[in-house]
């Protein structure tokens, strides 16, 4: 199977393969997965904490203040979006599979609350044959799972993985007394190791780094705090946020390489426009976390394509202006992550939407240079944005 995948990647454009995967996975979820992986039902009384919230609405964002009508139209979608916040203590023998972190109750039932975003069309199910053939599972009594859908993403590392620990601690769970399960892929990330070395709290925990082995638990805690909670973000970022006073000099334009998809096709002229207005162009993939912290501490104006690099606004300790550049939205909405993060931090925010790419299946999009220059001038000169 891996041989076929590697060859398809050489032949077909990545965006085409991504669309094909989503279509195939959606069909699989609606058909064969229902037979192979029925859901293990959870009763409401099994939750230690459970509620549904309106993250976007509760953040206090006034989308009427957004500068572009097109951005206002799409952001309206999130006002009625609900999200679960919960702590589930599952007192049932289950297995945590290594590839994605699903919890499985024998014979083959999936615990959907074991992952934060488990019902999406892109979330894959485990390999049932590997599960049935698994041997020598690591056996635990009671544990905490930090496995999550977005566990290898820089933004979701803070918002959806680390936040769980502080959420549990806030709710009186003794996280230091239980093994904490984390994927080896996340454990090996530079930003995790940097955080670990700077956090006495993380160093005090009992870590179980899951690589290829299954983990059997007699009892396990899963949780999900509501997204973008300022109280949790303040605790998460505190160990690595610089104590130095912010400097108001730097203008940063964040770019992305073509290999990452979601890039600007006419990036050369767009980046030159940014440089002409005093912006430094950079790709955070080429920077260590310490370099990113140092740079973003002094960033007053931050412009960037929607992506994890914008997460670095958290290192700014006072006023900052954010302009997010979106590709044409799929499915009629724009992602909410960074407008909410900017609002949570008290920063000014604006956005603009690009146009469909001129090259089919390139994975990029087009940004009209004249429009970008107007928006950038307005962004740098406006006294009030959001």
DRENVEX-863985 format. One record per residue (C-alpha): residue number from 1; residue in one letter; chain; x, y, z. Coordinates in steps of 0.02 Angstrom, whole numbers, plus 50000, padded with zeros to 5 digits. Example, Ala and Ser with C-alpha at 12.3 -4.5 7.8 and 13.67 -1.06 7.14 Angstrom:
<pts>
   seq   type   mol      c1      c2      c3
     1      a     A   50615   49775   50390
     2      s     A   50684   49947   50357
</pts>
This chain:
<pts>
   seq   type   mol      c1      c2      c3
     1      x     A   50000   50000   50000
     2      x     A   50141   50122   50044
     3      x     A   50222   50081   49875
     4      x     A   50061   50130   49785
     5      x     A   50044   50291   49885
     6      x     A   50223   50345   49852
     7      x     A   50203   50318   49666
     8      x     A   50036   50410   49658
     9      x     A   50120   50559   49742
    10      x     A   50249   50561   49603
    11      x     A   50118   50556   49466
    12      x     A   49970   50658   49528
    13      x     A   49960   50835   49601
    14      x     A   49949   50841   49791
    15      x     A   49785   50943   49795
    16      x     A   49703   50814   49681
    17      x     A   49760   50673   49794
    18      x     A   49696   50767   49946
    19      x     A   49523   50788   49869
    20      x     A   49522   50607   49815
    21      x     A   49569   50550   49990
    22      x     A   49431   50653   50071
    23      x     A   49302   50583   49950
    24      x     A   49360   50403   49976
    25      x     A   49371   50424   50165
    26      x     A   49196   50499   50171
    27      x     A   49125   50350   50075
    28      x     A   49222   50230   50187
    29      x     A   49156   50314   50346
    30      x     A   48977   50301   50283
    31      x     A   48992   50119   50231
    32      x     A   49127   49994   50282
    33      x     A   49182   50087   50440
    34      x     A   49008   50068   50513
    35      x     A   49032   49880   50506
    36      x     A   49216   49871   50552
    37      x     A   49210   50005   50687
    38      x     A   49040   50031   50770
    39      x     A   49037   50168   50901
    40      x     A   49053   50127   51085
    41      x     A   48911   50225   51160
    42      x     A   48946   50340   51307
    43      x     A   48808   50386   51430
    44      x     A   48800   50564   51491
    45      x     A   48821   50509   51672
    46      x     A   48995   50440   51629
    47      x     A   49063   50617   51607
    48      x     A   49140   50706   51754
    49      x     A   49108   50870   51661
    50      x     A   49006   50899   51503
    51      x     A   48937   51052   51417
    52      x     A   48909   51125   51245
    53      x     A   48973   51299   51212
    54      x     A   48978   51428   51071
    55      x     A   49165   51467   51058
    56      x     A   49154   51601   50924
    57      x     A   49004   51687   51002
    58      x     A   49077   51676   51178
    59      x     A   49241   51756   51121
    60      x     A   49155   51924   51100
    61      x     A   49207   51949   50918
    62      x     A   49106   52083   50827
    63      x     A   49118   52029   50645
    64      x     A   49030   52189   50591
    65      x     A   49196   52277   50621
    66      x     A   49288   52170   50494
    67      x     A   49343   52275   50346
    68      x     A   49297   52160   50202
    69      x     A   49117   52112   50166
    70      x     A   49173   51941   50102
    71      x     A   49262   51903   50266
    72      x     A   49109   51957   50368
    73      x     A   48998   51843   50263
    74      x     A   49101   51688   50293
    75      x     A   49141   51721   50476
    76      x     A   48954   51731   50512
    77      x     A   48952   51542   50493
    78      x     A   49043   51518   50659
    79      x     A   48916   51611   50766
    80      x     A   48803   51459   50778
    81      x     A   48944   51333   50790
    82      x     A   48942   51229   50950
    83      x     A   49081   51128   51029
    84      x     A   49086   51001   51170
    85      x     A   49189   51027   51326
    86      x     A   49209   50872   51433
    87      x     A   49307   50760   51549
    88      x     A   49269   50576   51526
    89      x     A   49333   50443   51644
    90      x     A   49309   50279   51552
    91      x     A   49310   50137   51678
    92      x     A   49313   50003   51546
    93      x     A   49460   49903   51479
    94      x     A   49512   49982   51314
    95      x     A   49660   49987   51197
    96      x     A   49741   50146   51131
    97      x     A   49799   50110   50953
    98      x     A   49964   50191   50905
    99      x     A   49933   50267   50734
   100      x     A   49798   50395   50774
   101      x     A   49763   50373   50961
   102      x     A   49588   50299   50950
   103      x     A   49525   50205   51102
   104      x     A   49451   50035   51058
   105      x     A   49338   49929   51167
   106      x     A   49338   49748   51115
   107      x     A   49290   49673   51002
   108      x     A   49300   49824   50885
   109      x     A   49205   49974   50954
   110      x     A   49281   50147   50942
   111      x     A   49269   50275   51081
   112      x     A   49237   50436   50985
   113      x     A   49273   50543   51138
   114      x     A   49452   50478   51137
   115      x     A   49496   50607   51003
   116      x     A   49452   50792   51005
   117      x     A   49386   50801   50826
   118      x     A   49339   50623   50785
   119      x     A   49186   50643   50673
   120      x     A   49265   50738   50529
   121      x     A   49281   50671   50352
   122      x     A   49471   50677   50360
   123      x     A   49494   50575   50520
   124      x     A   49551   50401   50476
   125      x     A   49503   50244   50570
   126      x     A   49633   50121   50636
   127      x     A   49686   49965   50545
   128      x     A   49572   49828   50610
   129      x     A   49690   49687   50558
   130      x     A   49834   49763   50655
   131      x     A   49721   49779   50806
   132      x     A   49666   49597   50801
   133      x     A   49846   49541   50776
   134      x     A   49919   49657   50909
   135      x     A   50023   49569   51040
   136      x     A   50112   49619   51200
   137      x     A   50016   49779   51232
   138      x     A   50086   49895   51365
   139      x     A   49967   49866   51510
   140      x     A   49918   50007   51628
   141      x     A   49795   50028   51769
   142      x     A   49732   50206   51750
   143      x     A   49803   50338   51633
   144      x     A   49772   50504   51544
   145      x     A   49772   50512   51354
   146      x     A   49840   50667   51267
   147      x     A   49819   50588   51096
   148      x     A   49723   50704   50982
   149      x     A   49671   50734   50802
   150      x     A   49787   50883   50777
   151      x     A   49927   50825   50891
   152      x     A   50067   50855   50764
   153      x     A   50014   51033   50721
   154      x     A   50102   51180   50803
   155      x     A   49942   51276   50843
   156      x     A   49846   51124   50903
   157      x     A   49992   51073   51012
   158      x     A   49956   51225   51122
   159      x     A   49768   51239   51099
   160      x     A   49713   51057   51099
   161      x     A   49851   50951   51178
   162      x     A   49939   51051   51315
   163      x     A   49777   51138   51361
   164      x     A   49707   50969   51414
   165      x     A   49834   50954   51555
   166      x     A   49794   51124   51625
   167      x     A   49607   51094   51605
   168      x     A   49618   50931   51703
   169      x     A   49726   51013   51836
   170      x     A   49602   51157   51849
   171      x     A   49462   51032   51879
   172      x     A   49553   50946   52022
   173      x     A   49624   50795   51929
   174      x     A   49793   50743   52000
   175      x     A   49886   50734   51834
   176      x     A   50053   50701   51919
   177      x     A   49996   50535   51989
   178      x     A   49943   50455   51823
   179      x     A   50040   50403   51667
   180      x     A   50012   50528   51526
   181      x     A   50004   50451   51352
   182      x     A   50078   50552   51208
   183      x     A   50127   50505   51030
   184      x     A   50311   50484   50991
   185      x     A   50290   50594   50836
   186      x     A   50238   50739   50948
   187      x     A   50366   50697   51081
   188      x     A   50504   50711   50950
   189      x     A   50447   50881   50885
   190      x     A   50570   51022   50919
   191      x     A   50435   51132   50994
   192      x     A   50380   50996   51116
   193      x     A   50557   50965   51175
   194      x     A   50588   51152   51191
   195      x     A   50430   51171   51295
   196      x     A   50473   51017   51399
   197      x     A   50646   51085   51442
   198      x     A   50571   51251   51498
   199      x     A   50424   51180   51597
   200      x     A   50451   51108   51770
   201      x     A   50268   51055   51766
   202      x     A   50291   50943   51613
   203      x     A   50452   50873   51685
   204      x     A   50357   50820   51843
   205      x     A   50235   50709   51747
   206      x     A   50244   50522   51713
   207      x     A   50258   50511   51524
   208      x     A   50218   50360   51417
   209      x     A   50278   50394   51240
   210      x     A   50177   50288   51119
   211      x     A   50266   50235   50961
   212      x     A   50207   50073   50879
   213      x     A   50141   49980   51030
   214      x     A   49961   49965   51085
   215      x     A   49920   50021   51263
   216      x     A   49791   49930   51366
   217      x     A   49709   50028   51507
   218      x     A   49592   49971   51644
   219      x     A   49531   50150   51661
   220      x     A   49574   50306   51562
   221      x     A   49535   50492   51561
   222      x     A   49494   50585   51400
   223      x     A   49455   50770   51395
   224      x     A   49427   50919   51283
   225      x     A   49420   51098   51343
   226      x     A   49325   51226   51240
   227      x     A   49440   51298   51108
   228      x     A   49531   51466   51134
   229      x     A   49508   51483   51321
   230      x     A   49614   51629   51378
   231      x     A   49637   51559   51554
   232      x     A   49712   51399   51484
   233      x     A   49818   51486   51351
   234      x     A   49895   51598   51484
   235      x     A   49948   51446   51583
   236      x     A   50009   51352   51428
   237      x     A   50116   51493   51359
   238      x     A   50185   51558   51525
   239      x     A   50341   51444   51534
   240      x     A   50405   51498   51362
   241      x     A   50344   51677   51345
   242      x     A   50487   51801   51360
   243      x     A   50485   51916   51511
   244      x     A   50566   52054   51408
   245      x     A   50466   52209   51361
   246      x     A   50401   52207   51182
   247      x     A   50481   52320   51053
   248      x     A   50368   52399   50922
   249      x     A   50482   52400   50770
   250      x     A   50461   52242   50670
   251      x     A   50345   52210   50522
   252      x     A   50335   52027   50472
   253      x     A   50260   51946   50318
   254      x     A   50244   51757   50337
   255      x     A   50260   51656   50178
   256      x     A   50240   51469   50142
   257      x     A   50332   51357   50020
   258      x     A   50241   51269   49879
   259      x     A   50273   51101   49960
   260      x     A   50158   51151   50104
   261      x     A   50009   51188   49990
   262      x     A   49903   51341   50029
   263      x     A   50031   51459   49954
   264      x     A   50021   51618   49849
   265      x     A   50054   51578   49667
   266      x     A   50115   51754   49628
   267      x     A   50218   51760   49787
   268      x     A   50367   51850   49707
   269      x     A   50270   52011   49671
   270      x     A   50168   51999   49832
   271      x     A   50324   51980   49938
   272      x     A   50407   52124   49848
   273      x     A   50257   52233   49885
   274      x     A   50274   52187   50068
   275      x     A   50460   52227   50067
   276      x     A   50426   52396   49986
   277      x     A   50317   52438   50137
   278      x     A   50452   52389   50261
   279      x     A   50404   52207   50295
   280      x     A   50531   52068   50321
   281      x     A   50479   51909   50229
   282      x     A   50509   51745   50319
   283      x     A   50453   51565   50332
   284      x     A   50442   51499   50510
   285      x     A   50488   51325   50448
   286      x     A   50665   51391   50432
   287      x     A   50674   51456   50611
   288      x     A   50703   51372   50777
   289      x     A   50572   51401   50911
   290      x     A   50690   51513   51008
   291      x     A   50718   51618   50851
   292      x     A   50531   51631   50826
   293      x     A   50504   51687   51005
   294      x     A   50638   51821   50989
   295      x     A   50570   51886   50823
   296      x     A   50387   51888   50867
   297      x     A   50419   51973   51033
   298      x     A   50457   52130   50934
   299      x     A   50327   52109   50796
   300      x     A   50204   52252   50788
   301      x     A   50128   52211   50617
   302      x     A   50104   52028   50571
   303      x     A   50039   51978   50398
   304      x     A   50027   51798   50344
   305      x     A   49937   51661   50251
   306      x     A   49821   51559   50361
   307      x     A   49933   51430   50443
   308      x     A   50020   51376   50602
   309      x     A   50152   51513   50589
   310      x     A   50022   51641   50645
   311      x     A   50018   51552   50813
   312      x     A   50178   51647   50855
   313      x     A   50075   51802   50895
   314      x     A   50062   51726   51070
   315      x     A   50241   51781   51104
   316      x     A   50195   51963   51085
   317      x     A   50161   52032   51259
   318      x     A   50065   52189   51210
   319      x     A   49980   52276   51062
   320      x     A   49996   52197   50891
   321      x     A   49906   52205   50724
   322      x     A   49865   52047   50629
   323      x     A   49815   52030   50446
   324      x     A   49770   51854   50392
   325      x     A   49768   51805   50209
   326      x     A   49645   51668   50162
   327      x     A   49636   51563   50005
   328      x     A   49463   51554   49926
   329      x     A   49361   51459   50057
   330      x     A   49303   51282   50029
   331      x     A   49132   51226   50090
   332      x     A   49079   51406   50118
   333      x     A   49180   51451   50273
   334      x     A   49345   51520   50332
   335      x     A   49445   51445   50478
   336      x     A   49419   51532   50644
   337      x     A   49583   51494   50734
   338      x     A   49678   51658   50718
   339      x     A   49538   51785   50724
   340      x     A   49491   51705   50889
   341      x     A   49671   51699   50950
   342      x     A   49699   51882   50903
   343      x     A   49538   51934   50990
   344      x     A   49583   51831   51143
   345      x     A   49750   51922   51155
   346      x     A   49671   52093   51129
   347      x     A   49755   52121   50960
   348      x     A   49685   52213   50810
   349      x     A   49635   52098   50668
   350      x     A   49593   52113   50484
   351      x     A   49589   51989   50340
   352      x     A   49578   51974   50153
   353      x     A   49530   51830   50037
   354      x     A   49628   51780   49884
   355      x     A   49563   51718   49717
   356      x     A   49567   51544   49639
   357      x     A   49738   51495   49575
   358      x     A   49782   51519   49393
   359      x     A   49863   51346   49387
   360      x     A   49742   51203   49412
   361      x     A   49785   51084   49555
   362      x     A   49938   51184   49604
   363      x     A   49878   51196   49783
   364      x     A   49904   51384   49777
   365      x     A   49794   51536   49757
   366      x     A   49811   51707   49676
   367      x     A   49821   51873   49769
   368      x     A   49785   52028   49664
   369      x     A   49940   52139   49689
   370      x     A   49850   52307   49681
   371      x     A   49717   52251   49803
   372      x     A   49847   52179   49920
   373      x     A   49945   52342   49919
   374      x     A   49787   52442   49961
   375      x     A   49742   52324   50102
   376      x     A   49919   52325   50170
   377      x     A   49927   52515   50170
   378      x     A   49760   52523   50257
   379      x     A   49816   52392   50381
   380      x     A   49973   52490   50427
   381      x     A   49884   52656   50441
   382      x     A   49714   52613   50517
   383      x     A   49690   52671   50695
   384      x     A   49549   52548   50730
   385      x     A   49528   52378   50648
   386      x     A   49442   52242   50752
</pts>
